[in-house]
Amino acid sequence: MDSSIIGKIQKAKQYAEQKDRVNITSFAATFKGNHDEYDVRFENGAWLCECHFFATREICSHTMALQRILDEMLTKQPEPA
C-alpha cells in the first residue's frame, strides 16, 4: 500500500471520530420495520416516511430511530419564533 493511501486511511479514521464535521442535509433510506419496509427521507430539514402512522402524525418510530442514529449530523431545524 502506498504512503498516500495510508495517509488517507488515517485521515478517514480521524474524520469518523469527529462527527461534528458532517452535516447531513438530505438522504434516503429503506427502513425494515416489524411489518413492512418503508422508504424514509430527510429533505430540507424535514422527515418523510411512507408508513401509515407518519401520514397522520408527521412523526413515527422509523424517523425517531433514524434521528437517534444520526443525531448531531443532521441539519438542525430553526427554532419556531
PDB file of N, CA, C and O in Angstrom:
ATOM      1  N   MET A   1       0.855  -1.170   0.000  1.00  0.00           N
ATOM      2  CA  MET A   1       0.000   0.000   0.000  1.00  0.00           C
ATOM      3  C   MET A   1       0.902   1.235   0.000  1.00  0.00           C
ATOM      4  O   MET A   1       1.837   1.325   0.796  1.00  0.00           O
ATOM      5  N   ASP A   2       0.621   2.182  -0.891  1.00  0.00           N
ATOM      6  CA  ASP A   2       1.497   3.358  -0.955  1.00  0.00           C
ATOM      7  C   ASP A   2       1.181   4.351   0.166  1.00  0.00           C
ATOM      8  O   ASP A   2       0.109   4.305   0.769  1.00  0.00           O
ATOM      9  N   SER A   3       2.116   5.232   0.428  1.00  0.00           N
ATOM     10  CA  SER A   3       2.014   6.141   1.575  1.00  0.00           C
ATOM     11  C   SER A   3       0.839   7.116   1.461  1.00  0.00           C
ATOM     12  O   SER A   3       0.290   7.530   2.482  1.00  0.00           O
ATOM     13  N   SER A   4       0.447   7.488   0.248  1.00  0.00           N
ATOM     14  CA  SER A   4      -0.678   8.420   0.115  1.00  0.00           C
ATOM     15  C   SER A   4      -1.990   7.756   0.545  1.00  0.00           C
ATOM     16  O   SER A   4      -2.849   8.413   1.132  1.00  0.00           O
ATOM     17  N   ILE A   5      -2.149   6.477   0.260  1.00  0.00           N
ATOM     18  CA  ILE A   5      -3.351   5.751   0.690  1.00  0.00           C
ATOM     19  C   ILE A   5      -3.352   5.599   2.211  1.00  0.00           C
ATOM     20  O   ILE A   5      -4.392   5.761   2.850  1.00  0.00           O
ATOM     21  N   ILE A   6      -2.209   5.293   2.783  1.00  0.00           N
ATOM     22  CA  ILE A   6      -2.103   5.161   4.237  1.00  0.00           C
ATOM     23  C   ILE A   6      -2.498   6.472   4.915  1.00  0.00           C
ATOM     24  O   ILE A   6      -3.211   6.466   5.918  1.00  0.00           O
ATOM     25  N   GLY A   7      -2.040   7.583   4.371  1.00  0.00           N
ATOM     26  CA  GLY A   7      -2.400   8.896   4.911  1.00  0.00           C
ATOM     27  C   GLY A   7      -3.894   9.153   4.829  1.00  0.00           C
ATOM     28  O   GLY A   7      -4.482   9.706   5.758  1.00  0.00           O
ATOM     29  N   LYS A   8      -4.513   8.751   3.719  1.00  0.00           N
ATOM     30  CA  LYS A   8      -5.964   8.952   3.550  1.00  0.00           C
ATOM     31  C   LYS A   8      -6.752   8.078   4.527  1.00  0.00           C
ATOM     32  O   LYS A   8      -7.775   8.510   5.058  1.00  0.00           O
ATOM     33  N   ILE A   9      -6.287   6.863   4.765  1.00  0.00           N
ATOM     34  CA  ILE A   9      -6.951   5.975   5.723  1.00  0.00           C
ATOM     35  C   ILE A   9      -6.881   6.571   7.124  1.00  0.00           C
ATOM     36  O   ILE A   9      -7.870   6.552   7.857  1.00  0.00           O
ATOM     37  N   GLN A  10      -5.733   7.094   7.494  1.00  0.00           N
ATOM     38  CA  GLN A  10      -5.578   7.726   8.808  1.00  0.00           C
ATOM     39  C   GLN A  10      -6.484   8.951   8.938  1.00  0.00           C
ATOM     40  O   GLN A  10      -7.096   9.175   9.983  1.00  0.00           O
ATOM     41  N   LYS A  11      -6.559   9.733   7.875  1.00  0.00           N
ATOM     42  CA  LYS A  11      -7.412  10.922   7.888  1.00  0.00           C
ATOM     43  C   LYS A  11      -8.887  10.521   8.003  1.00  0.00           C
ATOM     44  O   LYS A  11      -9.652  11.166   8.720  1.00  0.00           O
ATOM     45  N   ALA A  12      -9.283   9.460   7.303  1.00  0.00           N
ATOM     46  CA  ALA A  12     -10.665   8.976   7.371  1.00  0.00           C
ATOM     47  C   ALA A  12     -11.020   8.534   8.788  1.00  0.00           C
ATOM     48  O   ALA A  12     -12.117   8.820   9.267  1.00  0.00           O
ATOM     49  N   LYS A  13     -10.109   7.845   9.458  1.00  0.00           N
ATOM     50  CA  LYS A  13     -10.343   7.425  10.845  1.00  0.00           C
ATOM     51  C   LYS A  13     -10.525   8.644  11.748  1.00  0.00           C
ATOM     52  O   LYS A  13     -11.389   8.655  12.624  1.00  0.00           O
ATOM     53  N   GLN A  14      -9.714   9.654  11.528  1.00  0.00           N
ATOM     54  CA  GLN A  14      -9.793  10.887  12.310  1.00  0.00           C
ATOM     55  C   GLN A  14     -11.142  11.582  12.072  1.00  0.00           C
ATOM     56  O   GLN A  14     -11.799  12.012  13.020  1.00  0.00           O
ATOM     57  N   TYR A  15     -11.542  11.686  10.815  1.00  0.00           N
ATOM     58  CA  TYR A  15     -12.827  12.306  10.486  1.00  0.00           C
ATOM     59  C   TYR A  15     -13.990  11.529  11.108  1.00  0.00           C
ATOM     60  O   TYR A  15     -14.939  12.133  11.608  1.00  0.00           O
ATOM     61  N   ALA A  16     -13.923  10.209  11.079  1.00  0.00           N
ATOM     62  CA  ALA A  16     -15.008   9.377  11.608  1.00  0.00           C
ATOM     63  C   ALA A  16     -15.223   9.613  13.097  1.00  0.00           C
ATOM     64  O   ALA A  16     -16.337   9.439  13.593  1.00  0.00           O
ATOM     65  N   GLU A  17     -14.193  10.000  13.806  1.00  0.00           N
ATOM     66  CA  GLU A  17     -14.306  10.283  15.232  1.00  0.00           C
ATOM     67  C   GLU A  17     -14.821  11.699  15.500  1.00  0.00           C
ATOM     68  O   GLU A  17     -15.200  12.012  16.629  1.00  0.00           O
ATOM     69  N   GLN A  18     -14.840  12.545  14.489  1.00  0.00           N
ATOM     70  CA  GLN A  18     -15.266  13.937  14.639  1.00  0.00           C
ATOM     71  C   GLN A  18     -16.581  14.154  13.887  1.00  0.00           C
ATOM     72  O   GLN A  18     -16.616  14.798  12.838  1.00  0.00           O
ATOM     73  N   LYS A  19     -17.656  13.604  14.445  1.00  0.00           N
ATOM     74  CA  LYS A  19     -18.952  13.643  13.768  1.00  0.00           C
ATOM     75  C   LYS A  19     -19.461  15.051  13.517  1.00  0.00           C
ATOM     76  O   LYS A  19     -20.297  15.259  12.637  1.00  0.00           O
ATOM     77  N   ASP A  20     -18.968  16.022  14.278  1.00  0.00           N
ATOM     78  CA  ASP A  20     -19.428  17.399  14.077  1.00  0.00           C
ATOM     79  C   ASP A  20     -18.954  17.975  12.747  1.00  0.00           C
ATOM     80  O   ASP A  20     -19.406  19.050  12.354  1.00  0.00           O
ATOM     81  N   ARG A  21     -18.063  17.294  12.053  1.00  0.00           N
ATOM     82  CA  ARG A  21     -17.611  17.738  10.732  1.00  0.00           C
ATOM     83  C   ARG A  21     -18.654  17.454   9.644  1.00  0.00           C
ATOM     84  O   ARG A  21     -18.607  18.039   8.562  1.00  0.00           O
ATOM     85  N   VAL A  22     -19.592  16.552   9.944  1.00  0.00           N
ATOM     86  CA  VAL A  22     -20.571  16.112   8.949  1.00  0.00           C
ATOM     87  C   VAL A  22     -21.908  16.779   9.224  1.00  0.00           C
ATOM     88  O   VAL A  22     -22.376  16.811  10.363  1.00  0.00           O
ATOM     89  N   ASN A  23     -22.520  17.312   8.171  1.00  0.00           N
ATOM     90  CA  ASN A  23     -23.838  17.917   8.269  1.00  0.00           C
ATOM     91  C   ASN A  23     -24.693  17.339   7.147  1.00  0.00           C
ATOM     92  O   ASN A  23     -24.557  17.729   5.987  1.00  0.00           O
ATOM     93  N   ILE A  24     -25.568  16.415   7.498  1.00  0.00           N
ATOM     94  CA  ILE A  24     -26.422  15.768   6.503  1.00  0.00           C
ATOM     95  C   ILE A  24     -27.588  16.696   6.197  1.00  0.00           C
ATOM     96  O   ILE A  24     -28.335  17.086   7.094  1.00  0.00           O
ATOM     97  N   THR A  25     -27.738  17.046   4.925  1.00  0.00           N
ATOM     98  CA  THR A  25     -28.826  17.931   4.515  1.00  0.00           C
ATOM     99  C   THR A  25     -29.972  17.162   3.857  1.00  0.00           C
ATOM    100  O   THR A  25     -31.118  17.611   3.888  1.00  0.00           O
ATOM    101  N   SER A  26     -29.669  16.008   3.263  1.00  0.00           N
ATOM    102  CA  SER A  26     -30.720  15.158   2.707  1.00  0.00           C
ATOM    103  C   SER A  26     -30.184  13.744   2.533  1.00  0.00           C
ATOM    104  O   SER A  26     -28.992  13.537   2.304  1.00  0.00           O
ATOM    105  N   PHE A  27     -31.088  12.779   2.646  1.00  0.00           N
ATOM    106  CA  PHE A  27     -30.731  11.400   2.381  1.00  0.00           C
ATOM    107  C   PHE A  27     -32.005  10.576   2.286  1.00  0.00           C
ATOM    108  O   PHE A  27     -33.083  11.027   2.674  1.00  0.00           O
ATOM    109  N   ALA A  28     -31.868   9.367   1.766  1.00  0.00           N
ATOM    110  CA  ALA A  28     -32.982   8.427   1.675  1.00  0.00           C
ATOM    111  C   ALA A  28     -32.511   7.079   2.195  1.00  0.00           C
ATOM    112  O   ALA A  28     -31.355   6.696   2.013  1.00  0.00           O
ATOM    113  N   ALA A  29     -33.421   6.367   2.844  1.00  0.00           N
ATOM    114  CA  ALA A  29     -33.093   5.056   3.392  1.00  0.00           C
ATOM    115  C   ALA A  29     -34.326   4.164   3.327  1.00  0.00           C
ATOM    116  O   ALA A  29     -35.457   4.647   3.282  1.00  0.00           O
ATOM    117  N   THR A  30     -34.092   2.872   3.324  1.00  0.00           N
ATOM    118  CA  THR A  30     -35.164   1.903   3.461  1.00  0.00           C
ATOM    119  C   THR A  30     -35.086   1.351   4.871  1.00  0.00           C
ATOM    120  O   THR A  30     -34.052   0.824   5.280  1.00  0.00           O
ATOM    121  N   PHE A  31     -36.159   1.468   5.604  1.00  0.00           N
ATOM    122  CA  PHE A  31     -36.212   1.026   6.993  1.00  0.00           C
ATOM    123  C   PHE A  31     -37.005  -0.275   7.044  1.00  0.00           C
ATOM    124  O   PHE A  31     -38.158  -0.316   6.616  1.00  0.00           O
ATOM    125  N   LYS A  32     -36.394  -1.331   7.562  1.00  0.00           N
ATOM    126  CA  LYS A  32     -37.075  -2.619   7.695  1.00  0.00           C
ATOM    127  C   LYS A  32     -37.789  -2.657   9.040  1.00  0.00           C
ATOM    128  O   LYS A  32     -37.177  -2.942  10.070  1.00  0.00           O
ATOM    129  N   GLY A  33     -39.074  -2.370   9.023  1.00  0.00           N
ATOM    130  CA  GLY A  33     -39.876  -2.387  10.241  1.00  0.00           C
ATOM    131  C   GLY A  33     -40.330  -3.797  10.575  1.00  0.00           C
ATOM    132  O   GLY A  33     -39.955  -4.749   9.890  1.00  0.00           O
ATOM    133  N   ASN A  34     -41.135  -3.939  11.620  1.00  0.00           N
ATOM    134  CA  ASN A  34     -41.639  -5.254  12.017  1.00  0.00           C
ATOM    135  C   ASN A  34     -42.658  -5.807  11.032  1.00  0.00           C
ATOM    136  O   ASN A  34     -42.812  -7.023  10.916  1.00  0.00           O
ATOM    137  N   HIS A  35     -43.355  -4.923  10.322  1.00  0.00           N
ATOM    138  CA  HIS A  35     -44.435  -5.364   9.454  1.00  0.00           C
ATOM    139  C   HIS A  35     -44.151  -5.181   7.972  1.00  0.00           C
ATOM    140  O   HIS A  35     -44.759  -5.857   7.142  1.00  0.00           O
ATOM    141  N   ASP A  36     -43.250  -4.292   7.628  1.00  0.00           N
ATOM    142  CA  ASP A  36     -43.016  -3.972   6.217  1.00  0.00           C
ATOM    143  C   ASP A  36     -41.723  -3.178   6.101  1.00  0.00           C
ATOM    144  O   ASP A  36     -41.084  -2.869   7.107  1.00  0.00           O
ATOM    145  N   GLU A  37     -41.343  -2.851   4.882  1.00  0.00           N
ATOM    146  CA  GLU A  37     -40.220  -1.950   4.635  1.00  0.00           C
ATOM    147  C   GLU A  37     -40.782  -0.593   4.238  1.00  0.00           C
ATOM    148  O   GLU A  37     -41.777  -0.503   3.519  1.00  0.00           O
ATOM    149  N   TYR A  38     -40.125   0.467   4.720  1.00  0.00           N
ATOM    150  CA  TYR A  38     -40.618   1.818   4.468  1.00  0.00           C
ATOM    151  C   TYR A  38     -39.502   2.697   3.924  1.00  0.00           C
ATOM    152  O   TYR A  38     -38.367   2.641   4.397  1.00  0.00           O
ATOM    153  N   ASP A  39     -39.832   3.498   2.940  1.00  0.00           N
ATOM    154  CA  ASP A  39     -38.886   4.491   2.437  1.00  0.00           C
ATOM    155  C   ASP A  39     -38.967   5.706   3.349  1.00  0.00           C
ATOM    156  O   ASP A  39     -40.039   6.273   3.561  1.00  0.00           O
ATOM    157  N   VAL A  40     -37.814   6.095   3.884  1.00  0.00           N
ATOM    158  CA  VAL A  40     -37.728   7.241   4.783  1.00  0.00           C
ATOM    159  C   VAL A  40     -36.753   8.231   4.167  1.00  0.00           C
ATOM    160  O   VAL A  40     -35.689   7.841   3.686  1.00  0.00           O
ATOM    161  N   ARG A  41     -37.112   9.517   4.180  1.00  0.00           N
ATOM    162  CA  ARG A  41     -36.245  10.555   3.619  1.00  0.00           C
ATOM    163  C   ARG A  41     -36.094  11.700   4.610  1.00  0.00           C
ATOM    164  O   ARG A  41     -36.954  11.945   5.455  1.00  0.00           O
ATOM    165  N   PHE A  42     -34.980  12.384   4.474  1.00  0.00           N
ATOM    166  CA  PHE A  42     -34.737  13.618   5.214  1.00  0.00           C
ATOM    167  C   PHE A  42     -34.384  14.655   4.168  1.00  0.00           C
ATOM    168  O   PHE A  42     -33.355  14.542   3.503  1.00  0.00           O
ATOM    169  N   GLU A  43     -35.238  15.677   4.013  1.00  0.00           N
ATOM    170  CA  GLU A  43     -35.052  16.699   2.983  1.00  0.00           C
ATOM    171  C   GLU A  43     -35.376  18.072   3.556  1.00  0.00           C
ATOM    172  O   GLU A  43     -36.400  18.252   4.215  1.00  0.00           O
ATOM    173  N   ASN A  44     -34.505  19.030   3.304  1.00  0.00           N
ATOM    174  CA  ASN A  44     -34.736  20.409   3.748  1.00  0.00           C
ATOM    175  C   ASN A  44     -35.088  20.493   5.235  1.00  0.00           C
ATOM    176  O   ASN A  44     -35.955  21.271   5.634  1.00  0.00           O
ATOM    177  N   GLY A  45     -34.408  19.687   6.044  1.00  0.00           N
ATOM    178  CA  GLY A  45     -34.620  19.723   7.483  1.00  0.00           C
ATOM    179  C   GLY A  45     -35.887  19.045   7.968  1.00  0.00           C
ATOM    180  O   GLY A  45     -36.258  19.194   9.133  1.00  0.00           O
ATOM    181  N   ALA A  46     -36.560  18.300   7.095  1.00  0.00           N
ATOM    182  CA  ALA A  46     -37.819  17.653   7.478  1.00  0.00           C
ATOM    183  C   ALA A  46     -37.788  16.163   7.135  1.00  0.00           C
ATOM    184  O   ALA A  46     -37.180  15.747   6.150  1.00  0.00           O
ATOM    185  N   TRP A  47     -38.454  15.381   7.968  1.00  0.00           N
ATOM    186  CA  TRP A  47     -38.563  13.943   7.761  1.00  0.00           C
ATOM    187  C   TRP A  47     -39.779  13.604   6.920  1.00  0.00           C
ATOM    188  O   TRP A  47     -40.796  14.295   6.974  1.00  0.00           O
ATOM    189  N   LEU A  48     -39.667  12.534   6.140  1.00  0.00           N
ATOM    190  CA  LEU A  48     -40.781  11.981   5.376  1.00  0.00           C
ATOM    191  C   LEU A  48     -40.701  10.462   5.492  1.00  0.00           C
ATOM    192  O   LEU A  48     -39.629   9.882   5.321  1.00  0.00           O
ATOM    193  N   CYS A  49     -41.828   9.818   5.783  1.00  0.00           N
ATOM    194  CA  CYS A  49     -41.880   8.359   5.835  1.00  0.00           C
ATOM    195  C   CYS A  49     -43.179   7.923   5.188  1.00  0.00           C
ATOM    196  O   CYS A  49     -44.198   8.602   5.310  1.00  0.00           O
ATOM    197  N   GLU A  50     -43.147   6.802   4.506  1.00  0.00           N
ATOM    198  CA  GLU A  50     -44.344   6.350   3.806  1.00  0.00           C
ATOM    199  C   GLU A  50     -45.254   5.477   4.672  1.00  0.00           C
ATOM    200  O   GLU A  50     -46.248   4.953   4.168  1.00  0.00           O
ATOM    201  N   CYS A  51     -44.943   5.306   5.961  1.00  0.00           N
ATOM    202  CA  CYS A  51     -45.800   4.470   6.813  1.00  0.00           C
ATOM    203  C   CYS A  51     -47.112   5.196   7.145  1.00  0.00           C
ATOM    204  O   CYS A  51     -47.206   6.419   7.048  1.00  0.00           O
ATOM    205  N   HIS A  52     -48.105   4.418   7.534  1.00  0.00           N
ATOM    206  CA  HIS A  52     -49.434   4.972   7.821  1.00  0.00           C
ATOM    207  C   HIS A  52     -49.422   5.900   9.037  1.00  0.00           C
ATOM    208  O   HIS A  52     -50.126   6.910   9.048  1.00  0.00           O
ATOM    209  N   PHE A  53     -48.635   5.571  10.054  1.00  0.00           N
ATOM    210  CA  PHE A  53     -48.585   6.397  11.264  1.00  0.00           C
ATOM    211  C   PHE A  53     -48.058   7.789  10.934  1.00  0.00           C
ATOM    212  O   PHE A  53     -48.606   8.787  11.402  1.00  0.00           O
ATOM    213  N   PHE A  54     -46.997   7.860  10.130  1.00  0.00           N
ATOM    214  CA  PHE A  54     -46.418   9.151   9.758  1.00  0.00           C
ATOM    215  C   PHE A  54     -47.416   9.992   8.962  1.00  0.00           C
ATOM    216  O   PHE A  54     -47.447  11.215   9.100  1.00  0.00           O
ATOM    217  N   ALA A  55     -48.221   9.348   8.141  1.00  0.00           N
ATOM    218  CA  ALA A  55     -49.180  10.067   7.290  1.00  0.00           C
ATOM    219  C   ALA A  55     -50.163  10.903   8.104  1.00  0.00           C
ATOM    220  O   ALA A  55     -50.643  11.932   7.626  1.00  0.00           O
ATOM    221  N   THR A  56     -50.464  10.476   9.314  1.00  0.00           N
ATOM    222  CA  THR A  56     -51.429  11.216  10.131  1.00  0.00           C
ATOM    223  C   THR A  56     -50.784  12.061  11.227  1.00  0.00           C
ATOM    224  O   THR A  56     -51.419  12.969  11.763  1.00  0.00           O
ATOM    225  N   ARG A  57     -49.509  11.764  11.568  1.00  0.00           N
ATOM    226  CA  ARG A  57     -48.896  12.467  12.700  1.00  0.00           C
ATOM    227  C   ARG A  57     -47.588  13.192  12.383  1.00  0.00           C
ATOM    228  O   ARG A  57     -47.068  13.929  13.220  1.00  0.00           O
ATOM    229  N   GLU A  58     -47.064  12.987  11.194  1.00  0.00           N
ATOM    230  CA  GLU A  58     -45.801  13.598  10.748  1.00  0.00           C
ATOM    231  C   GLU A  58     -44.612  13.239  11.639  1.00  0.00           C
ATOM    232  O   GLU A  58     -43.634  13.984  11.706  1.00  0.00           O
ATOM    233  N   ILE A  59     -44.700  12.100  12.319  1.00  0.00           N
ATOM    234  CA  ILE A  59     -43.602  11.516  13.092  1.00  0.00           C
ATOM    235  C   ILE A  59     -43.920  10.030  13.235  1.00  0.00           C
ATOM    236  O   ILE A  59     -45.089   9.644  13.248  1.00  0.00           O
ATOM    237  N   CYS A  60     -42.901   9.207  13.342  1.00  0.00           N
ATOM    238  CA  CYS A  60     -43.125   7.771  13.512  1.00  0.00           C
ATOM    239  C   CYS A  60     -41.879   7.133  14.122  1.00  0.00           C
ATOM    240  O   CYS A  60     -40.850   7.788  14.287  1.00  0.00           O
ATOM    241  N   SER A  61     -41.986   5.855  14.452  1.00  0.00           N
ATOM    242  CA  SER A  61     -40.853   5.160  15.066  1.00  0.00           C
ATOM    243  C   SER A  61     -39.661   5.086  14.118  1.00  0.00           C
ATOM    244  O   SER A  61     -38.516   5.056  14.569  1.00  0.00           O
ATOM    245  N   HIS A  62     -39.913   5.055  12.820  1.00  0.00           N
ATOM    246  CA  HIS A  62     -38.818   4.965  11.841  1.00  0.00           C
ATOM    247  C   HIS A  62     -38.006   6.261  11.809  1.00  0.00           C
ATOM    248  O   HIS A  62     -36.776   6.230  11.828  1.00  0.00           O
ATOM    249  N   THR A  63     -38.702   7.398  11.760  1.00  0.00           N
ATOM    250  CA  THR A  63     -37.985   8.678  11.747  1.00  0.00           C
ATOM    251  C   THR A  63     -37.317   8.947  13.093  1.00  0.00           C
ATOM    252  O   THR A  63     -36.213   9.490  13.137  1.00  0.00           O
ATOM    253  N   MET A  64     -37.976   8.571  14.191  1.00  0.00           N
ATOM    254  CA  MET A  64     -37.370   8.786  15.511  1.00  0.00           C
ATOM    255  C   MET A  64     -36.112   7.938  15.685  1.00  0.00           C
ATOM    256  O   MET A  64     -35.133   8.396  16.274  1.00  0.00           O
ATOM    257  N   ALA A  65     -36.133   6.705  15.177  1.00  0.00           N
ATOM    258  CA  ALA A  65     -34.949   5.844  15.273  1.00  0.00           C
ATOM    259  C   ALA A  65     -33.790   6.430  14.476  1.00  0.00           C
ATOM    260  O   ALA A  65     -32.655   6.450  14.952  1.00  0.00           O
ATOM    261  N   LEU A  66     -34.070   6.906  13.267  1.00  0.00           N
ATOM    262  CA  LEU A  66     -33.006   7.495  12.449  1.00  0.00           C
ATOM    263  C   LEU A  66     -32.483   8.790  13.060  1.00  0.00           C
ATOM    264  O   LEU A  66     -31.296   9.092  12.942  1.00  0.00           O
ATOM    265  N   GLN A  67     -33.348   9.554  13.707  1.00  0.00           N
ATOM    266  CA  GLN A  67     -32.884  10.759  14.408  1.00  0.00           C
ATOM    267  C   GLN A  67     -31.883  10.383  15.494  1.00  0.00           C
ATOM    268  O   GLN A  67     -30.870  11.060  15.669  1.00  0.00           O
ATOM    269  N   ARG A  68     -32.163   9.309  16.221  1.00  0.00           N
ATOM    270  CA  ARG A  68     -31.245   8.865  17.276  1.00  0.00           C
ATOM    271  C   ARG A  68     -29.923   8.376  16.689  1.00  0.00           C
ATOM    272  O   ARG A  68     -28.855   8.652  17.235  1.00  0.00           O
ATOM    273  N   ILE A  69     -29.999   7.654  15.581  1.00  0.00           N
ATOM    274  CA  ILE A  69     -28.787   7.123  14.956  1.00  0.00           C
ATOM    275  C   ILE A  69     -27.906   8.251  14.436  1.00  0.00           C
ATOM    276  O   ILE A  69     -26.693   8.241  14.642  1.00  0.00           O
ATOM    277  N   LEU A  70     -28.512   9.217  13.765  1.00  0.00           N
ATOM    278  CA  LEU A  70     -27.754  10.270  13.079  1.00  0.00           C
ATOM    279  C   LEU A  70     -27.524  11.510  13.937  1.00  0.00           C
ATOM    280  O   LEU A  70     -26.629  12.304  13.650  1.00  0.00           O
ATOM    281  N   ASP A  71     -28.308  11.677  14.961  1.00  0.00           N
ATOM    282  CA  ASP A  71     -28.227  12.745  15.955  1.00  0.00           C
ATOM    283  C   ASP A  71     -27.563  14.024  15.470  1.00  0.00           C
ATOM    284  O   ASP A  71     -28.168  14.774  14.704  1.00  0.00           O
ATOM    285  N   GLU A  72     -26.344  14.289  15.892  1.00  0.00           N
ATOM    286  CA  GLU A  72     -25.715  15.589  15.655  1.00  0.00           C
ATOM    287  C   GLU A  72     -25.294  15.829  14.207  1.00  0.00           C
ATOM    288  O   GLU A  72     -24.840  16.925  13.878  1.00  0.00           O
ATOM    289  N   MET A  73     -25.433  14.831  13.337  1.00  0.00           N
ATOM    290  CA  MET A  73     -25.032  15.029  11.943  1.00  0.00           C
ATOM    291  C   MET A  73     -26.149  15.617  11.082  1.00  0.00           C
ATOM    292  O   MET A  73     -25.896  16.052   9.958  1.00  0.00           O
ATOM    293  N   LEU A  74     -27.380  15.635  11.595  1.00  0.00           N
ATOM    294  CA  LEU A  74     -28.497  16.173  10.822  1.00  0.00           C
ATOM    295  C   LEU A  74     -28.505  17.688  10.867  1.00  0.00           C
ATOM    296  O   LEU A  74     -28.133  18.294  11.872  1.00  0.00           O
ATOM    297  N   THR A  75     -28.934  18.294   9.772  1.00  0.00           N
ATOM    298  CA  THR A  75     -29.108  19.740   9.730  1.00  0.00           C
ATOM    299  C   THR A  75     -30.142  20.119  10.774  1.00  0.00           C
ATOM    300  O   THR A  75     -31.240  19.564  10.796  1.00  0.00           O
ATOM    301  N   LYS A  76     -29.802  21.043  11.621  1.00  0.00           N
ATOM    302  CA  LYS A  76     -30.719  21.474  12.672  1.00  0.00           C
ATOM    303  C   LYS A  76     -31.801  22.365  12.083  1.00  0.00           C
ATOM    304  O   LYS A  76     -31.522  23.253  11.278  1.00  0.00           O
ATOM    305  N   GLN A  77     -33.038  22.117  12.494  1.00  0.00           N
ATOM    306  CA  GLN A  77     -34.140  22.955  12.066  1.00  0.00           C
ATOM    307  C   GLN A  77     -34.165  24.201  12.935  1.00  0.00           C
ATOM    308  O   GLN A  77     -33.914  24.117  14.137  1.00  0.00           O
ATOM    309  N   PRO A  78     -34.462  25.357  12.349  1.00  0.00           N
ATOM    310  CA  PRO A  78     -34.546  26.575  13.162  1.00  0.00           C
ATOM    311  C   PRO A  78     -35.681  26.469  14.173  1.00  0.00           C
ATOM    312  O   PRO A  78     -36.730  25.893  13.886  1.00  0.00           O
ATOM    313  N   GLU A  79     -35.461  27.023  15.343  1.00  0.00           N
ATOM    314  CA  GLU A  79     -36.488  27.038  16.387  1.00  0.00           C
ATOM    315  C   GLU A  79     -37.628  27.952  15.954  1.00  0.00           C
ATOM    316  O   GLU A  79     -37.387  29.014  15.380  1.00  0.00           O
ATOM    317  N   PRO A  80     -38.887  27.542  16.228  1.00  0.00           N
ATOM    318  CA  PRO A  80     -40.008  28.416  15.878  1.00  0.00           C
ATOM    319  C   PRO A  80     -39.949  29.722  16.667  1.00  0.00           C
ATOM    320  O   PRO A  80     -39.531  29.745  17.825  1.00  0.00           O
ATOM    321  N   ALA A  81     -40.370  30.799  16.025  1.00  0.00           N
ATOM    322  CA  ALA A  81     -40.323  32.127  16.678  1.00  0.00           C
ATOM    323  C   ALA A  81     -41.431  32.299  17.673  1.00  0.00           C
ATOM    324  O   ALA A  81     -41.536  33.350  18.306  1.00  0.00           O
TER     325      ALA A  81
END
